[in-house]
Amino acid sequence: MEGNENTESAAKGGMWDLQQKFDQPMDEEASRLKNMHTEKRCSAMLLVQLAFQSLGVVYGDLGTSPLYVFYNTFPKGIDDTEDVVGALSLIIYSLTLVPLIKYVFIVCRANDNGQGGTFALYSLLCRHAKVKTIPNQHRTDEKLTTYSLTPINENSVAAMTKRWLEAHALKKNALLVLVLVGTCMVIGDGILTPAISDVIVVVAVCILVGLFCLQHYGPDKVGWFFAPIVLLWFLLIGGIGIFNILKHDTMVLRAFSPIYIFWYFRRRGEDAWTSLGGIMLSITGTEALFADLAHFPHSAIQLAFTTVVFPCLLLAYCGQAAYLMKNKEHVYDTFYHSIPGTAVVVVMLVTTLLMILIMLLVWRCHWILVLIFTILSLVVECTYFSAVLCKIDQGAWVPLAIAVVFLVIMHVWHYGTVKRYELEMQSKISLAWILNLGPSLGLVRVPGIGLVYSELVSGVPRIFSHFITNLPAIHSVVVLVCIKSLPVYTVPEEERFLVKRLGPKNYHMFSVFLFAKLESLMDASSDSDEYSLYGQETISSTKDTFSSVVDITVSSWSESSVSSEVGADEMAFLKSCRDAGVVHIMGNTIVEARRDSGIYKKI
């Protein structure tokens, strides 16, 4: 057993002589990859440090909600002080059900290898079910460690959910639109939020410029800069809340009984329903708890929220309510933030719908637990959504209009991408046709290496056939490079290149699957140019990231356990071809709508 492990370890990163069809790439090589993904655990001190930093990045919007909630709840003034207790009870249980229970303890667990947000939920679903609308999936994708899939019982609810999602293209498109709607609503809300504050415009602009100047230093520096300010803010509003409770009216603590919510609706009727648009503002910024998981582990966000944010917010709202019990005519504020409410509640609804699928398909929870989560979430959020709809004519249409614009842009781009990929799939050629041309491919083989790039997961791209039928010569070594995007946040550096030989050795043809983030490919100054494959340093010193494909191809042969099978002559030949020069061959597929197409397709 130990000898086998050593052999496997020594063979990592090498090319294996695989005698298989190109339509089934990398099976043997991919099977050698071990599942190396382990959840990182932070020490107690590091966890406290990260929780402190998260205060400056995650909780700004949620922490400033007490500035305007009660004014928006009672825009016409307070008629009965008991209404204050009812509104406070709604605020308390909204904060408890949505940010605390739903997001902090449930949604944050649905992270994609530490990533949060709507697209992270979609990535999880794409890995566990074939719901991607671009048909570039391949079974070897599941060999990557970041997939972390487990077998599924065909008779389980998860299997039924999987089959239901995969049954029709309409369901896949509906799921994609749902994800895009949630993302676009976040954009619409984020664009408008800074612009609707009645603060001096120059001051607001200076703050925004300063913030964006700091952001390029990363969330670590931003967190350290703003965390003390935000922590002081929470401590102040919490302390002021305690002071107001003790000074004005301790009886506001009755609001912790949910019976006052019932009496509030019974007493105010329709006015209570419309006031939900203001109360909902107490949970604005909740989506940041999940979206900012990329910067902080969910345990740090949980610690910060449960120990600082949640208790301080409760004290702040209770203190304001106690003050209003004695001074109900002072329910005013210079901040009027009712506009973002519609966009925020739509994002929450989208997250709830995606979480239902995650709980069924990914977590495989019992259907009763899923039903409880669904009922509690939808009752709260649909109630708020129905209330904020009345604000559309008061300005809430603006973030919705912005979201629609971005939704159209994203959907048009996705539609064009799908059509382009379908065209490439239809026009691809088989590897057998290439191999039938003979070792010379019917051309003069000149020294050098030619890299032919494509997004196809199987077959040979049409650009290659166009190249060999229109030019008299081709390079001595040809490498077909497939740049593959996957529904994962990242691919470990040791798994980003998977290489195999195509045809007999005298053809000198290889295929390389490249799994990498776009910025790693296009950023010439990226540190990724100097990474190693399975611990082997790349040879080239060039700053061109694409050239590392050549270095990986050659160096992995020379250092792998199969170098004896390759032979010294072929190794010398490969290195001489690399030294002779490298040419990158890329096709440019243009998709145009027909003249008789509809307006949407012509956009």
C-alpha positions, 0 to 999 in steps of 0.5 A: 500500500505504501509503495502505491501511495509513493508511486501516485505521489510521484506521478502527480502533475505528470502526463499519462499515456492514455489510450482513450477517446478525446471525447472522454478526456483525463479520466485516469489522470483525474482519478488520481486527484485526492480530495484535499479540501479540508475546512480551515479552523481558526484559533480562538484569538484569530476568530475574535480578530476576524469577528472584530474586523467583520464589524467594519465591513459587514454591519454598516447598513444593519447598524445604521437602521435605528436612525430611520426605522421608527420615523418610517413606521409612523410617518404621520405621527403616533396616535397611541403609545401602545402602537410603539410597543407593537412596532417594537415587538415586530422589530424584535422578532424580525431581527430574530427570525431573519438576520439571526436564525435564517441568515446567521445560523442557516443561510451562512452554512450554505457557503460555497467553499467559504463564498457567499451570495446568490451566485454561491447558492447557484454554484452549489445547485449546479454541482449537485444537479445538471441545471447549467444552461451552458452544456459544458459539463463533463463527468471528470469535473466531479474529480476536483476536490472543490466539488465535494459530492457524495452519493445520492439515494435514488429514492430520496427526496434529494434525488426527486428534486434533482430529477425535477430540476433536470427534467425541462429546460424551462426550469433551468432557465427559470432558476437562472432568471431567479438568480439574476433577479436577486443579483440585480436587486442587490446592484439596484439597492447598492447604487441608490443607497448612498444617494438618498441620504439627506446629508450634505452632498459634498460630505457624502461624496468625500466619504465615498471617494475615501472608501473606494480609495481604501478598498483596493488595499483589501477587506483586511485594511478596510476592516481594521480601519472601520471596525473601531468606528463601527464597534464604538457606534454599536456600544454607543447606541446600546448604551444610550438604549439602556439609559433611555429604558431606565429613564423613560419607561421600562415597560417597553420590554413587554414587546418581547411578548409576541402577543403585542404584534397581534394587538398591533394589527388588530388595533391599527388594521390597514395602517399596521400593514403599511407600516411594515415598510418602515419596520422592514428597514430594521433588517436592511443590510442582512443580505451582507451577512451572507454576501461577505462570507468571501472575506470572513468565515461564517463563524466570525460573522456569527460571533460578531452578530450574536455578541455585539450587533444583535444585543446592541440593536435590540437595546437601541430599538428598545431605548428609542421605543421607551423615549417615544412612550414619553415623547411621541411627538418627537418621532422624526428623523433626517434620514428617509430610507424607504426606497431600498426596501423593495429591492432588499425584500426581493433579495431575501425572497430569492435567497429563501427559494434557493435555500429550499433547493439547497436544503433538499438537494445539497443538505438533504434535510428531512422534508419537515424541517424544510417545510418549517423553514419555508413557512417561517421565511415566506410568511415573514418576507411575503408579508413585508413584500406585500407592504413595500409594494405600496411604496413603488409609486413613492420612489421604490420603482427606481431600484427596480428599474435599475435592476431590470436594466442589469437583468436584461444586460446579464440575460442577453450576455448569457443568451449570446454565450449559449448560442456561441457555445452551441455553434462551436459544438455543432462545428467541431471535428472529431479527433479520428479525422485529425489522426487519419491525416498521419503523423505529419497531419498532411503538412510540414512540421516546423520547430516550435509549439502551437497552442490551440485554445477552445472552450470545448470539453470534447472534440477538436475546435473548428479553428484547428481544421481551418488552420491545417487546411489553409496553411502549408505548415504546422508546429512540431508539437500541437497542444489543444488547450481547453479553458474550462469554467466550473461552478466552483469558486476556485480550483486548487493550483495543483489541479488547474492543469490536466494533461494527456497525449492524443494519438501515437507518440510520433504525432506529438499532440497533447490536450490540456484542460485548464481550470483557472479564474479569468483574472489569473489568465489575463492579469500579466502581473499576477502572482499565479504566473509563478505557481507550481503544479503539484509542487513542481516549479515552472521553468519559464520566467516569462510574465505571459500566463499562457506560456506556463501551459507550455512549461507545465507540459514539458516540465511535468513530463521531465519530472514525472514517474513516466519519464522513462516511458517517454524517453530522453530523445522525446524529452529533448525534442519537447524542450527544443520545440519550446525553445524554438518558440510558441504560437497561440492560436485563438478563434473568434466566434461571432454570433449575429441574429438573422434579419428575420429575428425578433428585436430581443435577439437583435439587441 
